[in-house]
Amino acid sequence: MNPSLELQLKTLPSEPGVYRYYDKNEHLLYVGKAKNLKKRVLSYFNKNLSGYRTRIMVGKIQRLETTIVNSEYDALLLENNLIKEHQPFYNVMLKDDKTYPWICIKNEAFPRIFLTRTKIKDGSEYYGPYAKVRPAKILLDTIKHIYKLRTCNLNLAPNKIDDGKYKVCLEYHIKNCEGPCEGLESKEDYDEKIDAIRGIIKGDFRKAKEYLVNQMMKHASNLQFEQAQLIKERLNILEDYQTKNTVVNPNIDDVDVFGMTSDETAAYVNFFKIRNGNIIQSFTTEIKKILEESDEDIMEEALIEIRQKFGSDSKEVLLPFHLSVEIPNVKLIVPKVGDKKRIVELSEKNAKEYRLEKLKQVQIVDPERHTNRIMAEMQKLLRMPVEPRHIEGFDNSNIQGTNPVSACVVFKDGKPSKADYRIFHPKTVEGPNDFATMEEVIYRRYKRMLDEAENLPQLILIDGGKGQLSSAVKSLKLLGLYGKITIVGIAKRLEEIFFPEDPIPLYLDKKSETLKILQRVRDEAHRFGVRHHRTRRKNSTIKSELEEIPGVGERTIEMLLSKLKSVKRIKESNLETLEEILGKSKAKIIHDFFNNNENHI
């Protein structure tokens, strides 16, 4: 270690702040925050440091800098700003090169309202950004159905209107505009509409409803019933839009909601901005993990970044789990029950759906990356020292102990390798003894693989509970393989995953890809075993019928069945066909038996 770096580590302050790591070329490697700089920075230089990428990064560190701040929240803000400015290689970043659309209320007389991806600092109002353009277009279309607004880019200064500089266009004649260019609509009336539209965009429909109801009543009192009916239809459009966007109790006002799901390689964060019970913003993003960051670390980063992105100043934030950071004048709440709990669950559901969508895309575009991610997830969930690139699954099939078979199926990189499937016929077990059968088959399988120096699997899956698993473990111990290969059992009823010497089973999420692969291995072993068990039982029945023929042995029967497949086809075969398979002598015996034996049915 660099002597100057070693000296720095010994003199670190125990204060909240930000630390920065540099390599030998003075490139910024990483920016981090800490409640206690000394504890956090020293943890990176622990000999038992976990995580391959973290170890690589630490090996490159030649110098560090620290900045002390007043609180952990200040450290979080400073860290966020430094990451955005310098973009260090090993930092998690909400990198997003998309330009999202905004709804603009133009700073001009008789303001236009339109969608734009460019923000200009000219005093105009911008609402958004919208993560998807469709909801913004639906909102604008709703507004245009309710209010008649100008779409032209004329300079409607009062003096130009008074001088009669402009004439109404087609939009006026088709009743999409009230004609402010000719002074047919006052600025006060137009501004009242704009004020109501601001409320709609922000999720507050009260002013808009009040405006429309007043207009409707005004027309009705003047006996202008057709105009009143048009206003009523616009009011219905507004109420329909509001109903579609109301997802929680309307009393839940001015709240930000965050949901998250994650796997080994990335986290997926969803954000809702809620006003008056309406979701007025929804945004979901994928955040790549670089140094095995925890969900809490990623959520803290996302919380600051996303709230800044969407210009949110809500005083209440709903979260799925607790964070250690405290934000001044903002309540961080983890709801336990009620509408607030349900809206957090909805946010988490959006994050999960986004993850599934991304994974499906990766599976199509980059199947290798998809496989690597699943293997890493399986290694973690099943407590394995290595990834299960080679899995073998076992299942026993028999009916009351007759014609027993044991199936061994092989999966490589999560996919069936059918050429490697094997069927075992128990040799030492009498009767229906599932445990003894499993013990024999596991011993035979891996004794042979050891003798022939074949590559052993990283994971063995036993179809069954503790009994079958214990039997398989006995054989692994005899072969000296116990502890070198991970072995688990899977019970069908509750999909419990059993580990040797652990009385408490593991329950995986029903949507977990690890569970899906284990289920597929188990089901494939069962299918393969049952198929061969049925074939053996069928052949046993056929053989017993052919064994009734005097002078016909097992070899003759096998030759017939290999060519003609069934007793029915053997019966229907002429003498010439049988002679081609068996020769004249044996063919005549069989032909005579089926055609001349009056007692044969």
Secondary structure, DSSP 8 states (H G I E B T S, - for coil): --HHHHHHHHT--SSSEEEEEE-TT--EEEEEEESSHHHHHHHTT-TT---HHHHHHHHH--EEEEEE-SSHHHHHHHHHHHHHHH--TTS----------EEEE-SSSS--EEEES----SS-EEE---SSHHHHHHHHHHHHHHS----------HHHHHTT-----HHHHTTS---GGGTSS-HHHHHHHHHHHHHHHHT--HHHHHHHHHHHHHHHHTT-HHHHHHHHHHHHHHHHHHHHHB-S-TT--SEEEEEEEE-SSEEEEEEEEEETTEEEEEEEEEEE-SS---HHHHHHHHHHHHHHHTT---SEEE-SS--S---TT-EEE---SHHHHHHHHHHHHHHHHHHHHHHHHHHHH-HHHHHHHHHHHHHHHTT-SS--SEEEEEEEEEETTEEEEEEEEEEETTEE-GGG-EEE--SS--SS-HHHHHHHHHHHHHHHHHHTT----SEEEEESSHHHHHHHHHHHHHTT-BTTBEEEEEETTTTEEEETTEEEEE---TT-HHHHHHHHHHHHHHHHHHHHHHHHHHHHHHHHHHTTSTT--HHHHHHHHHHH-SHHHHHH--HHHHHHHH-HHHHHHHHHHHHH-TT--
